[in-house]
Amino acid sequence: MSFEEIGKALNISPSRAYEIYSNALRKLRHPRNLKKWQRILEDLAEINKPQEKDSNTERGEKL
């Protein structure tokens, strides 16, 4: 999606859409957010980690 399309959808100019985008990226990259991002990435890695199967469920038994 282009900044022009975003601007039309939000009823703002394309340059204002780009300005908002740039400010958001600058804030996300700020060093004070490093620990927050590390926690988020660790949580995502935990969520995406393959789950160990329970030996009972592998045999088709119900819990």
PDBQT receptor file of N, H, CA, C and O in Angstrom, charges set to zero:
ATOM      1  N   MET A   1       0.854  -1.166   0.000  1.00  0.00    +0.000 N 
ATOM      2  CA  MET A   1       0.000   0.000   0.000  1.00  0.00    +0.000 C 
ATOM      3  C   MET A   1       0.906   1.236   0.000  1.00  0.00    +0.000 C 
ATOM      4  O   MET A   1       1.872   1.309   0.759  1.00  0.00    +0.000 OA
ATOM      5  N   SER A   2       0.589   2.179  -0.838  1.00  0.00    +0.000 N 
ATOM      6  H   SER A   2      -0.196   2.120  -1.455  1.00  0.00    +0.000 HD
ATOM      7  CA  SER A   2       1.410   3.388  -0.944  1.00  0.00    +0.000 C 
ATOM      8  C   SER A   2       0.974   4.426   0.089  1.00  0.00    +0.000 C 
ATOM      9  O   SER A   2      -0.108   4.333   0.670  1.00  0.00    +0.000 OA
ATOM     10  N   PHE A   3       1.832   5.405   0.301  1.00  0.00    +0.000 N 
ATOM     11  H   PHE A   3       2.711   5.480  -0.170  1.00  0.00    +0.000 HD
ATOM     12  CA  PHE A   3       1.486   6.481   1.235  1.00  0.00    +0.000 C 
ATOM     13  C   PHE A   3       0.313   7.293   0.698  1.00  0.00    +0.000 C 
ATOM     14  O   PHE A   3      -0.467   7.856   1.467  1.00  0.00    +0.000 OA
ATOM     15  N   GLU A   4       0.196   7.349  -0.613  1.00  0.00    +0.000 N 
ATOM     16  H   GLU A   4       0.830   6.891  -1.237  1.00  0.00    +0.000 HD
ATOM     17  CA  GLU A   4      -0.944   8.047  -1.213  1.00  0.00    +0.000 C 
ATOM     18  C   GLU A   4      -2.248   7.314  -0.875  1.00  0.00    +0.000 C 
ATOM     19  O   GLU A   4      -3.241   7.946  -0.514  1.00  0.00    +0.000 OA
ATOM     20  N   GLU A   5      -2.244   5.996  -0.990  1.00  0.00    +0.000 N 
ATOM     21  H   GLU A   5      -1.438   5.483  -1.283  1.00  0.00    +0.000 HD
ATOM     22  CA  GLU A   5      -3.437   5.203  -0.658  1.00  0.00    +0.000 C 
ATOM     23  C   GLU A   5      -3.768   5.308   0.828  1.00  0.00    +0.000 C 
ATOM     24  O   GLU A   5      -4.933   5.432   1.205  1.00  0.00    +0.000 OA
ATOM     25  N   ILE A   6      -2.750   5.260   1.653  1.00  0.00    +0.000 N 
ATOM     26  H   ILE A   6      -1.804   5.159   1.346  1.00  0.00    +0.000 HD
ATOM     27  CA  ILE A   6      -2.958   5.384   3.099  1.00  0.00    +0.000 C 
ATOM     28  C   ILE A   6      -3.526   6.754   3.426  1.00  0.00    +0.000 C 
ATOM     29  O   ILE A   6      -4.453   6.876   4.227  1.00  0.00    +0.000 OA
ATOM     30  N   GLY A   7      -2.963   7.787   2.800  1.00  0.00    +0.000 N 
ATOM     31  H   GLY A   7      -2.210   7.688   2.150  1.00  0.00    +0.000 HD
ATOM     32  CA  GLY A   7      -3.451   9.147   3.020  1.00  0.00    +0.000 C 
ATOM     33  C   GLY A   7      -4.910   9.300   2.645  1.00  0.00    +0.000 C 
ATOM     34  O   GLY A   7      -5.679   9.931   3.370  1.00  0.00    +0.000 OA
ATOM     35  N   LYS A   8      -5.294   8.725   1.516  1.00  0.00    +0.000 N 
ATOM     36  H   LYS A   8      -4.669   8.212   0.927  1.00  0.00    +0.000 HD
ATOM     37  CA  LYS A   8      -6.698   8.799   1.095  1.00  0.00    +0.000 C 
ATOM     38  C   LYS A   8      -7.602   8.074   2.088  1.00  0.00    +0.000 C 
ATOM     39  O   LYS A   8      -8.678   8.568   2.428  1.00  0.00    +0.000 OA
ATOM     40  N   ALA A   9      -7.167   6.904   2.553  1.00  0.00    +0.000 N 
ATOM     41  H   ALA A   9      -6.293   6.503   2.277  1.00  0.00    +0.000 HD
ATOM     42  CA  ALA A   9      -7.975   6.123   3.492  1.00  0.00    +0.000 C 
ATOM     43  C   ALA A   9      -8.150   6.846   4.822  1.00  0.00    +0.000 C 
ATOM     44  O   ALA A   9      -9.200   6.740   5.455  1.00  0.00    +0.000 OA
ATOM     45  N   LEU A  10      -7.120   7.584   5.249  1.00  0.00    +0.000 N 
ATOM     46  H   LEU A  10      -6.266   7.670   4.735  1.00  0.00    +0.000 HD
ATOM     47  CA  LEU A  10      -7.156   8.271   6.541  1.00  0.00    +0.000 C 
ATOM     48  C   LEU A  10      -7.497   9.753   6.418  1.00  0.00    +0.000 C 
ATOM     49  O   LEU A  10      -7.552  10.477   7.412  1.00  0.00    +0.000 OA
ATOM     50  N   ASN A  11      -7.724  10.187   5.186  1.00  0.00    +0.000 N 
ATOM     51  H   ASN A  11      -7.680   9.599   4.378  1.00  0.00    +0.000 HD
ATOM     52  CA  ASN A  11      -8.059  11.589   4.916  1.00  0.00    +0.000 C 
ATOM     53  C   ASN A  11      -6.943  12.536   5.374  1.00  0.00    +0.000 C 
ATOM     54  O   ASN A  11      -7.192  13.579   5.978  1.00  0.00    +0.000 OA
ATOM     55  N   ILE A  12      -5.699  12.133   5.062  1.00  0.00    +0.000 N 
ATOM     56  H   ILE A  12      -5.497  11.285   4.570  1.00  0.00    +0.000 HD
ATOM     57  CA  ILE A  12      -4.527  12.970   5.337  1.00  0.00    +0.000 C 
ATOM     58  C   ILE A  12      -3.672  12.993   4.073  1.00  0.00    +0.000 C 
ATOM     59  O   ILE A  12      -3.904  12.210   3.151  1.00  0.00    +0.000 OA
ATOM     60  N   SER A  13      -2.699  13.875   4.028  1.00  0.00    +0.000 N 
ATOM     61  H   SER A  13      -2.511  14.511   4.777  1.00  0.00    +0.000 HD
ATOM     62  CA  SER A  13      -1.831  13.958   2.853  1.00  0.00    +0.000 C 
ATOM     63  C   SER A  13      -0.838  12.794   2.855  1.00  0.00    +0.000 C 
ATOM     64  O   SER A  13      -0.523  12.243   3.910  1.00  0.00    +0.000 OA
ATOM     65  N   PRO A  14      -0.350  12.425   1.678  1.00  0.00    +0.000 N 
ATOM     66  CA  PRO A  14       0.667  11.371   1.620  1.00  0.00    +0.000 C 
ATOM     67  C   PRO A  14       1.918  11.726   2.427  1.00  0.00    +0.000 C 
ATOM     68  O   PRO A  14       2.538  10.852   3.033  1.00  0.00    +0.000 OA
ATOM     69  N   SER A  15       2.284  13.003   2.433  1.00  0.00    +0.000 N 
ATOM     70  H   SER A  15       1.780  13.713   1.942  1.00  0.00    +0.000 HD
ATOM     71  CA  SER A  15       3.476  13.388   3.199  1.00  0.00    +0.000 C 
ATOM     72  C   SER A  15       3.237  13.231   4.698  1.00  0.00    +0.000 C 
ATOM     73  O   SER A  15       4.155  12.874   5.436  1.00  0.00    +0.000 OA
ATOM     74  N   ARG A  16       2.011  13.496   5.155  1.00  0.00    +0.000 N 
ATOM     75  H   ARG A  16       1.265  13.786   4.555  1.00  0.00    +0.000 HD
ATOM     76  CA  ARG A  16       1.689  13.302   6.579  1.00  0.00    +0.000 C 
ATOM     77  C   ARG A  16       1.706  11.809   6.922  1.00  0.00    +0.000 C 
ATOM     78  O   ARG A  16       2.166  11.429   7.998  1.00  0.00    +0.000 OA
ATOM     79  N   ALA A  17       1.213  10.971   6.023  1.00  0.00    +0.000 N 
ATOM     80  H   ALA A  17       0.839  11.281   5.148  1.00  0.00    +0.000 HD
ATOM     81  CA  ALA A  17       1.247   9.523   6.246  1.00  0.00    +0.000 C 
ATOM     82  C   ALA A  17       2.692   9.047   6.375  1.00  0.00    +0.000 C 
ATOM     83  O   ALA A  17       3.008   8.228   7.238  1.00  0.00    +0.000 OA
ATOM     84  N   TYR A  18       3.566   9.567   5.510  1.00  0.00    +0.000 N 
ATOM     85  H   TYR A  18       3.309  10.233   4.809  1.00  0.00    +0.000 HD
ATOM     86  CA  TYR A  18       4.979   9.203   5.581  1.00  0.00    +0.000 C 
ATOM     87  C   TYR A  18       5.613   9.704   6.870  1.00  0.00    +0.000 C 
ATOM     88  O   TYR A  18       6.428   9.007   7.474  1.00  0.00    +0.000 OA
ATOM     89  N   GLU A  19       5.248  10.898   7.290  1.00  0.00    +0.000 N 
ATOM     90  H   GLU A  19       4.586  11.464   6.799  1.00  0.00    +0.000 HD
ATOM     91  CA  GLU A  19       5.783  11.470   8.530  1.00  0.00    +0.000 C 
ATOM     92  C   GLU A  19       5.401  10.605   9.733  1.00  0.00    +0.000 C 
ATOM     93  O   GLU A  19       6.236  10.343  10.599  1.00  0.00    +0.000 OA
ATOM     94  N   ILE A  20       4.157  10.167   9.787  1.00  0.00    +0.000 N 
ATOM     95  H   ILE A  20       3.478  10.380   9.084  1.00  0.00    +0.000 HD
ATOM     96  CA  ILE A  20       3.698   9.299  10.882  1.00  0.00    +0.000 C 
ATOM     97  C   ILE A  20       4.474   7.985  10.862  1.00  0.00    +0.000 C 
ATOM     98  O   ILE A  20       4.919   7.502  11.903  1.00  0.00    +0.000 OA
ATOM     99  N   TYR A  21       4.630   7.415   9.675  1.00  0.00    +0.000 N 
ATOM    100  H   TYR A  21       4.269   7.808   8.829  1.00  0.00    +0.000 HD
ATOM    101  CA  TYR A  21       5.375   6.169   9.494  1.00  0.00    +0.000 C 
ATOM    102  C   TYR A  21       6.825   6.321   9.970  1.00  0.00    +0.000 C 
ATOM    103  O   TYR A  21       7.334   5.470  10.700  1.00  0.00    +0.000 OA
ATOM    104  N   SER A  22       7.476   7.395   9.560  1.00  0.00    +0.000 N 
ATOM    105  H   SER A  22       7.063   8.087   8.967  1.00  0.00    +0.000 HD
ATOM    106  CA  SER A  22       8.873   7.634   9.940  1.00  0.00    +0.000 C 
ATOM    107  C   SER A  22       9.030   7.804  11.444  1.00  0.00    +0.000 C 
ATOM    108  O   SER A  22       9.962   7.263  12.039  1.00  0.00    +0.000 OA
ATOM    109  N   ASN A  23       8.131   8.547  12.054  1.00  0.00    +0.000 N 
ATOM    110  H   ASN A  23       7.374   8.987  11.571  1.00  0.00    +0.000 HD
ATOM    111  CA  ASN A  23       8.188   8.748  13.504  1.00  0.00    +0.000 C 
ATOM    112  C   ASN A  23       7.978   7.435  14.254  1.00  0.00    +0.000 C 
ATOM    113  O   ASN A  23       8.639   7.180  15.261  1.00  0.00    +0.000 OA
ATOM    114  N   ALA A  24       7.068   6.612  13.768  1.00  0.00    +0.000 N 
ATOM    115  H   ALA A  24       6.531   6.819  12.950  1.00  0.00    +0.000 HD
ATOM    116  CA  ALA A  24       6.812   5.323  14.417  1.00  0.00    +0.000 C 
ATOM    117  C   ALA A  24       8.049   4.432  14.349  1.00  0.00    +0.000 C 
ATOM    118  O   ALA A  24       8.428   3.814  15.344  1.00  0.00    +0.000 OA
ATOM    119  N   LEU A  25       8.677   4.366  13.178  1.00  0.00    +0.000 N 
ATOM    120  H   LEU A  25       8.369   4.868  12.370  1.00  0.00    +0.000 HD
ATOM    121  CA  LEU A  25       9.888   3.552  13.049  1.00  0.00    +0.000 C 
ATOM    122  C   LEU A  25      11.003   4.060  13.944  1.00  0.00    +0.000 C 
ATOM    123  O   LEU A  25      11.718   3.265  14.555  1.00  0.00    +0.000 OA
ATOM    124  N   ARG A  26      11.160   5.368  14.030  1.00  0.00    +0.000 N 
ATOM    125  H   ARG A  26      10.580   6.014  13.534  1.00  0.00    +0.000 HD
ATOM    126  CA  ARG A  26      12.198   5.940  14.893  1.00  0.00    +0.000 C 
ATOM    127  C   ARG A  26      11.965   5.540  16.349  1.00  0.00    +0.000 C 
ATOM    128  O   ARG A  26      12.910   5.200  17.060  1.00  0.00    +0.000 OA
ATOM    129  N   LYS A  27      10.707   5.580  16.790  1.00  0.00    +0.000 N 
ATOM    130  H   LYS A  27       9.939   5.855  16.212  1.00  0.00    +0.000 HD
ATOM    131  CA  LYS A  27      10.394   5.206  18.174  1.00  0.00    +0.000 C 
ATOM    132  C   LYS A  27      10.645   3.720  18.410  1.00  0.00    +0.000 C 
ATOM    133  O   LYS A  27      11.160   3.335  19.460  1.00  0.00    +0.000 OA
ATOM    134  N   LEU A  28      10.283   2.885  17.439  1.00  0.00    +0.000 N 
ATOM    135  H   LEU A  28       9.864   3.197  16.586  1.00  0.00    +0.000 HD
ATOM    136  CA  LEU A  28      10.491   1.444  17.589  1.00  0.00    +0.000 C 
ATOM    137  C   LEU A  28      11.972   1.087  17.646  1.00  0.00    +0.000 C 
ATOM    138  O   LEU A  28      12.354   0.130  18.318  1.00  0.00    +0.000 OA
ATOM    139  N   ARG A  29      12.799   1.842  16.952  1.00  0.00    +0.000 N 
ATOM    140  H   ARG A  29      12.489   2.620  16.406  1.00  0.00    +0.000 HD
ATOM    141  CA  ARG A  29      14.241   1.562  16.907  1.00  0.00    +0.000 C 
ATOM    142  C   ARG A  29      15.007   2.140  18.087  1.00  0.00    +0.000 C 
ATOM    143  O   ARG A  29      16.191   1.846  18.249  1.00  0.00    +0.000 OA
ATOM    144  N   HIS A  30      14.374   2.940  18.900  1.00  0.00    +0.000 N 
ATOM    145  H   HIS A  30      13.412   3.179  18.769  1.00  0.00    +0.000 HD
ATOM    146  CA  HIS A  30      15.066   3.614  20.002  1.00  0.00    +0.000 C 
ATOM    147  C   HIS A  30      15.612   2.574  20.987  1.00  0.00    +0.000 C 
ATOM    148  O   HIS A  30      14.929   1.596  21.289  1.00  0.00    +0.000 OA
ATOM    149  N   PRO A  31      16.834   2.775  21.488  1.00  0.00    +0.000 N 
ATOM    150  CA  PRO A  31      17.456   1.811  22.404  1.00  0.00    +0.000 C 
ATOM    151  C   PRO A  31      16.639   1.520  23.666  1.00  0.00    +0.000 C 
ATOM    152  O   PRO A  31      16.746   0.426  24.221  1.00  0.00    +0.000 OA
ATOM    153  N   ARG A  32      15.839   2.462  24.123  1.00  0.00    +0.000 N 
ATOM    154  H   ARG A  32      15.753   3.350  23.672  1.00  0.00    +0.000 HD
ATOM    155  CA  ARG A  32      15.070   2.213  25.345  1.00  0.00    +0.000 C 
ATOM    156  C   ARG A  32      14.053   1.087  25.160  1.00  0.00    +0.000 C 
ATOM    157  O   ARG A  32      13.560   0.528  26.141  1.00  0.00    +0.000 OA
ATOM    158  N   ASN A  33      13.738   0.753  23.914  1.00  0.00    +0.000 N 
ATOM    159  H   ASN A  33      14.138   1.206  23.117  1.00  0.00    +0.000 HD
ATOM    160  CA  ASN A  33      12.768  -0.299  23.638  1.00  0.00    +0.000 C 
ATOM    161  C   ASN A  33      13.418  -1.659  23.411  1.00  0.00    +0.000 C 
ATOM    162  O   ASN A  33      12.723  -2.637  23.136  1.00  0.00    +0.000 OA
ATOM    163  N   LEU A  34      14.731  -1.730  23.522  1.00  0.00    +0.000 N 
ATOM    164  H   LEU A  34      15.295  -0.935  23.746  1.00  0.00    +0.000 HD
ATOM    165  CA  LEU A  34      15.451  -2.961  23.226  1.00  0.00    +0.000 C 
ATOM    166  C   LEU A  34      14.980  -4.131  24.087  1.00  0.00    +0.000 C 
ATOM    167  O   LEU A  34      14.719  -5.213  23.561  1.00  0.00    +0.000 OA
ATOM    168  N   LYS A  35      14.868  -3.933  25.399  1.00  0.00    +0.000 N 
ATOM    169  H   LYS A  35      15.080  -3.055  25.827  1.00  0.00    +0.000 HD
ATOM    170  CA  LYS A  35      14.450  -5.025  26.285  1.00  0.00    +0.000 C 
ATOM    171  C   LYS A  35      13.022  -5.468  25.983  1.00  0.00    +0.000 C 
ATOM    172  O   LYS A  35      12.708  -6.656  26.050  1.00  0.00    +0.000 OA
ATOM    173  N   LYS A  36      12.162  -4.512  25.652  1.00  0.00    +0.000 N 
ATOM    174  H   LYS A  36      12.417  -3.546  25.598  1.00  0.00    +0.000 HD
ATOM    175  CA  LYS A  36      10.779  -4.861  25.304  1.00  0.00    +0.000 C 
ATOM    176  C   LYS A  36      10.752  -5.752  24.068  1.00  0.00    +0.000 C 
ATOM    177  O   LYS A  36      10.045  -6.759  24.036  1.00  0.00    +0.000 OA
ATOM    178  N   TRP A  37      11.533  -5.373  23.042  1.00  0.00    +0.000 N 
ATOM    179  H   TRP A  37      12.107  -4.555  23.068  1.00  0.00    +0.000 HD
ATOM    180  CA  TRP A  37      11.565  -6.164  21.820  1.00  0.00    +0.000 C 
ATOM    181  C   TRP A  37      12.184  -7.537  22.065  1.00  0.00    +0.000 C 
ATOM    182  O   TRP A  37      11.748  -8.528  21.480  1.00  0.00    +0.000 OA
ATOM    183  N   GLN A  38      13.197  -7.597  22.926  1.00  0.00    +0.000 N 
ATOM    184  H   GLN A  38      13.551  -6.791  23.401  1.00  0.00    +0.000 HD
ATOM    185  CA  GLN A  38      13.807  -8.892  23.230  1.00  0.00    +0.000 C 
ATOM    186  C   GLN A  38      12.788  -9.821  23.875  1.00  0.00    +0.000 C 
ATOM    187  O   GLN A  38      12.718 -11.001  23.531  1.00  0.00    +0.000 OA
ATOM    188  N   ARG A  39      11.990  -9.293  24.817  1.00  0.00    +0.000 N 
ATOM    189  H   ARG A  39      12.047  -8.334  25.097  1.00  0.00    +0.000 HD
ATOM    190  CA  ARG A  39      10.955 -10.109  25.460  1.00  0.00    +0.000 C 
ATOM    191  C   ARG A  39       9.919 -10.572  24.450  1.00  0.00    +0.000 C 
ATOM    192  O   ARG A  39       9.493 -11.726  24.474  1.00  0.00    +0.000 OA
ATOM    193  N   ILE A  40       9.517  -9.678  23.568  1.00  0.00    +0.000 N 
ATOM    194  H   ILE A  40       9.863  -8.740  23.548  1.00  0.00    +0.000 HD
ATOM    195  CA  ILE A  40       8.525 -10.035  22.552  1.00  0.00    +0.000 C 
ATOM    196  C   ILE A  40       9.068 -11.139  21.654  1.00  0.00    +0.000 C 
ATOM    197  O   ILE A  40       8.366 -12.107  21.365  1.00  0.00    +0.000 OA
ATOM    198  N   LEU A  41      10.314 -11.000  21.211  1.00  0.00    +0.000 N 
ATOM    199  H   LEU A  41      10.885 -10.213  21.446  1.00  0.00    +0.000 HD
ATOM    200  CA  LEU A  41      10.907 -12.009  20.343  1.00  0.00    +0.000 C 
ATOM    201  C   LEU A  41      11.074 -13.346  21.055  1.00  0.00    +0.000 C 
ATOM    202  O   LEU A  41      10.883 -14.398  20.443  1.00  0.00    +0.000 OA
ATOM    203  N   GLU A  42      11.429 -13.321  22.342  1.00  0.00    +0.000 N 
ATOM    204  H   GLU A  42      11.584 -12.467  22.838  1.00  0.00    +0.000 HD
ATOM    205  CA  GLU A  42      11.534 -14.561  23.113  1.00  0.00    +0.000 C 
ATOM    206  C   GLU A  42      10.169 -15.228  23.239  1.00  0.00    +0.000 C 
ATOM    207  O   GLU A  42      10.055 -16.446  23.096  1.00  0.00    +0.000 OA
ATOM    208  N   ASP A  43       9.142 -14.439  23.503  1.00  0.00    +0.000 N 
ATOM    209  H   ASP A  43       9.235 -13.450  23.618  1.00  0.00    +0.000 HD
ATOM    210  CA  ASP A  43       7.790 -14.990  23.608  1.00  0.00    +0.000 C 
ATOM    211  C   ASP A  43       7.342 -15.594  22.281  1.00  0.00    +0.000 C 
ATOM    212  O   ASP A  43       6.742 -16.669  22.262  1.00  0.00    +0.000 OA
ATOM    213  N   LEU A  44       7.628 -14.917  21.178  1.00  0.00    +0.000 N 
ATOM    214  H   LEU A  44       8.116 -14.044  21.194  1.00  0.00    +0.000 HD
ATOM    215  CA  LEU A  44       7.263 -15.448  19.866  1.00  0.00    +0.000 C 
ATOM    216  C   LEU A  44       8.009 -16.742  19.570  1.00  0.00    +0.000 C 
ATOM    217  O   LEU A  44       7.438 -17.675  19.006  1.00  0.00    +0.000 OA
ATOM    218  N   ALA A  45       9.276 -16.802  19.946  1.00  0.00    +0.000 N 
ATOM    219  H   ALA A  45       9.740 -16.044  20.404  1.00  0.00    +0.000 HD
ATOM    220  CA  ALA A  45      10.051 -18.023  19.736  1.00  0.00    +0.000 C 
ATOM    221  C   ALA A  45       9.456 -19.172  20.546  1.00  0.00    +0.000 C 
ATOM    222  O   ALA A  45       9.394 -20.306  20.071  1.00  0.00    +0.000 OA
ATOM    223  N   GLU A  46       9.023 -18.877  21.761  1.00  0.00    +0.000 N 
ATOM    224  H   GLU A  46       9.074 -17.956  22.147  1.00  0.00    +0.000 HD
ATOM    225  CA  GLU A  46       8.409 -19.902  22.611  1.00  0.00    +0.000 C 
ATOM    226  C   GLU A  46       7.094 -20.387  22.008  1.00  0.00    +0.000 C 
ATOM    227  O   GLU A  46       6.801 -21.583  22.019  1.00  0.00    +0.000 OA
ATOM    228  N   ILE A  47       6.317 -19.467  21.492  1.00  0.00    +0.000 N 
ATOM    229  H   ILE A  47       6.554 -18.495  21.484  1.00  0.00    +0.000 HD
ATOM    230  CA  ILE A  47       5.034 -19.824  20.877  1.00  0.00    +0.000 C 
ATOM    231  C   ILE A  47       5.254 -20.679  19.638  1.00  0.00    +0.000 C 
ATOM    232  O   ILE A  47       4.517 -21.638  19.408  1.00  0.00    +0.000 OA
ATOM    233  N   ASN A  48       6.255 -20.343  18.843  1.00  0.00    +0.000 N 
ATOM    234  H   ASN A  48       6.854 -19.564  19.031  1.00  0.00    +0.000 HD
ATOM    235  CA  ASN A  48       6.501 -21.040  17.582  1.00  0.00    +0.000 C 
ATOM    236  C   ASN A  48       7.315 -22.316  17.737  1.00  0.00    +0.000 C 
ATOM    237  O   ASN A  48       7.482 -23.068  16.777  1.00  0.00    +0.000 OA
ATOM    238  N   LYS A  49       7.827 -22.564  18.948  1.00  0.00    +0.000 N 
ATOM    239  H   LYS A  49       7.691 -21.953  19.728  1.00  0.00    +0.000 HD
ATOM    240  CA  LYS A  49       8.628 -23.760  19.189  1.00  0.00    +0.000 C 
ATOM    241  C   LYS A  49       7.734 -24.994  19.059  1.00  0.00    +0.000 C 
ATOM    242  O   LYS A  49       6.611 -25.005  19.564  1.00  0.00    +0.000 OA
ATOM    243  N   PRO A  50       8.231 -26.030  18.382  1.00  0.00    +0.000 N 
ATOM    244  CA  PRO A  50       7.418 -27.253  18.267  1.00  0.00    +0.000 C 
ATOM    245  C   PRO A  50       7.086 -27.812  19.649  1.00  0.00    +0.000 C 
ATOM    246  O   PRO A  50       7.947 -27.901  20.525  1.00  0.00    +0.000 OA
ATOM    247  N   GLN A  51       5.848 -28.176  19.817  1.00  0.00    +0.000 N 
ATOM    248  H   GLN A  51       5.150 -28.103  19.106  1.00  0.00    +0.000 HD
ATOM    249  CA  GLN A  51       5.384 -28.693  21.097  1.00  0.00    +0.000 C 
ATOM    250  C   GLN A  51       5.740 -30.179  21.197  1.00  0.00    +0.000 C 
ATOM    251  O   GLN A  51       5.635 -30.919  20.218  1.00  0.00    +0.000 OA
ATOM    252  N   GLU A  52       6.163 -30.606  22.396  1.00  0.00    +0.000 N 
ATOM    253  H   GLU A  52       6.248 -30.005  23.191  1.00  0.00    +0.000 HD
ATOM    254  CA  GLU A  52       6.417 -32.023  22.619  1.00  0.00    +0.000 C 
ATOM    255  C   GLU A  52       5.080 -32.718  22.758  1.00  0.00    +0.000 C 
ATOM    256  O   GLU A  52       4.195 -32.262  23.481  1.00  0.00    +0.000 OA
ATOM    257  N   LYS A  53       4.948 -33.828  22.056  1.00  0.00    +0.000 N 
ATOM    258  H   LYS A  53       5.667 -34.199  21.469  1.00  0.00    +0.000 HD
ATOM    259  CA  LYS A  53       3.684 -34.555  22.101  1.00  0.00    +0.000 C 
ATOM    260  C   LYS A  53       3.631 -35.421  23.346  1.00  0.00    +0.000 C 
ATOM    261  O   LYS A  53       4.630 -36.010  23.758  1.00  0.00    +0.000 OA
ATOM    262  N   ASP A  54       2.459 -35.486  23.929  1.00  0.00    +0.000 N 
ATOM    263  H   ASP A  54       1.647 -35.008  23.595  1.00  0.00    +0.000 HD
ATOM    264  CA  ASP A  54       2.221 -36.356  25.073  1.00  0.00    +0.000 C 
ATOM    265  C   ASP A  54       2.178 -37.793  24.557  1.00  0.00    +0.000 C 
ATOM    266  O   ASP A  54       1.537 -38.057  23.540  1.00  0.00    +0.000 OA
ATOM    267  N   SER A  55       2.844 -38.724  25.233  1.00  0.00    +0.000 N 
ATOM    268  H   SER A  55       3.365 -38.510  26.059  1.00  0.00    +0.000 HD
ATOM    269  CA  SER A  55       2.908 -40.105  24.752  1.00  0.00    +0.000 C 
ATOM    270  C   SER A  55       1.524 -40.740  24.670  1.00  0.00    +0.000 C 
ATOM    271  O   SER A  55       1.300 -41.592  23.810  1.00  0.00    +0.000 OA
ATOM    272  N   ASN A  56       0.584 -40.352  25.541  1.00  0.00    +0.000 N 
ATOM    273  H   ASN A  56       0.766 -39.660  26.240  1.00  0.00    +0.000 HD
ATOM    274  CA  ASN A  56      -0.768 -40.903  25.489  1.00  0.00    +0.000 C 
ATOM    275  C   ASN A  56      -1.520 -40.421  24.250  1.00  0.00    +0.000 C 
ATOM    276  O   ASN A  56      -2.256 -41.196  23.640  1.00  0.00    +0.000 OA
ATOM    277  N   THR A  57      -1.351 -39.188  23.880  1.00  0.00    +0.000 N 
ATOM    278  H   THR A  57      -0.753 -38.558  24.375  1.00  0.00    +0.000 HD
ATOM    279  CA  THR A  57      -2.073 -38.669  22.725  1.00  0.00    +0.000 C 
ATOM    280  C   THR A  57      -1.490 -39.202  21.426  1.00  0.00    +0.000 C 
ATOM    281  O   THR A  57      -2.187 -39.239  20.412  1.00  0.00    +0.000 OA
ATOM    282  N   GLU A  58      -0.229 -39.615  21.433  1.00  0.00    +0.000 N 
ATOM    283  H   GLU A  58       0.337 -39.584  22.257  1.00  0.00    +0.000 HD
ATOM    284  CA  GLU A  58       0.360 -40.200  20.232  1.00  0.00    +0.000 C 
ATOM    285  C   GLU A  58      -0.292 -41.536  19.914  1.00  0.00    +0.000 C 
ATOM    286  O   GLU A  58      -0.427 -41.898  18.745  1.00  0.00    +0.000 OA
ATOM    287  N   ARG A  59      -0.698 -42.271  20.942  1.00  0.00    +0.000 N 
ATOM    288  H   ARG A  59      -0.588 -41.977  21.892  1.00  0.00    +0.000 HD
ATOM    289  CA  ARG A  59      -1.316 -43.577  20.734  1.00  0.00    +0.000 C 
ATOM    290  C   ARG A  59      -2.808 -43.470  20.489  1.00  0.00    +0.000 C 
ATOM    291  O   ARG A  59      -3.484 -44.485  20.319  1.00  0.00    +0.000 OA
ATOM    292  N   GLY A  60      -3.328 -42.256  20.470  1.00  0.00    +0.000 N 
ATOM    293  H   GLY A  60      -2.779 -41.432  20.609  1.00  0.00    +0.000 HD
ATOM    294  CA  GLY A  60      -4.742 -42.075  20.204  1.00  0.00    +0.000 C 
ATOM    295  C   GLY A  60      -5.617 -42.168  21.437  1.00  0.00    +0.000 C 
ATOM    296  O   GLY A  60      -6.842 -42.186  21.318  1.00  0.00    +0.000 OA
ATOM    297  N   GLU A  61      -5.020 -42.227  22.620  1.00  0.00    +0.000 N 
ATOM    298  H   GLU A  61      -4.025 -42.212  22.717  1.00  0.00    +0.000 HD
ATOM    299  CA  GLU A  61      -5.805 -42.304  23.847  1.00  0.00    +0.000 C 
ATOM    300  C   GLU A  61      -6.271 -40.921  24.250  1.00  0.00    +0.000 C 
ATOM    301  O   GLU A  61      -5.572 -39.930  24.038  1.00  0.00    +0.000 OA
ATOM    302  N   LYS A  62      -7.444 -40.861  24.828  1.00  0.00    +0.000 N 
ATOM    303  H   LYS A  62      -8.012 -41.666  25.001  1.00  0.00    +0.000 HD
ATOM    304  CA  LYS A  62      -7.966 -39.592  25.312  1.00  0.00    +0.000 C 
ATOM    305  C   LYS A  62      -7.495 -39.364  26.728  1.00  0.00    +0.000 C 
ATOM    306  O   LYS A  62      -7.292 -40.306  27.494  1.00  0.00    +0.000 OA
ATOM    307  N   LEU A  63      -7.325 -38.099  27.066  1.00  0.00    +0.000 N 
ATOM    308  H   LEU A  63      -7.490 -37.333  26.445  1.00  0.00    +0.000 HD
ATOM    309  CA  LEU A  63      -6.873 -37.742  28.412  1.00  0.00    +0.000 C 
ATOM    310  C   LEU A  63      -7.990 -37.809  29.404  1.00  0.00    +0.000 C 
ATOM    311  O   LEU A  63      -7.783 -37.539  30.587  1.00  0.00    +0.000 OA
TER     312      LEU A  63
